[in-house]
């Protein structure tokens, strides 16, 4: 296996890492109390920067439309579930239906 093949197989994990960094940044933004806690807010901004860097690596070996849609989808999914689990935010049944549709859409994107 050459180095190009390694990056080709790493494209999806890079998108997932970018989404995880984005979700973590979103959770930290809540904890920053509108940047009143500057250290936490700055950490959130740094994680967003790292997320974009990971996404930039992924789009070298994956179509931008697919990578960006998956990053956004996983970000929305993770932030929604993170808010529900850790921040005790309420989700209506229609939100769970939307999450299911989002997962189906991401599967279709990846398999197309």
Helices and strands as residue ranges (DSSP letters): H 3-31, H 38-58, H 64-85, H 93-111
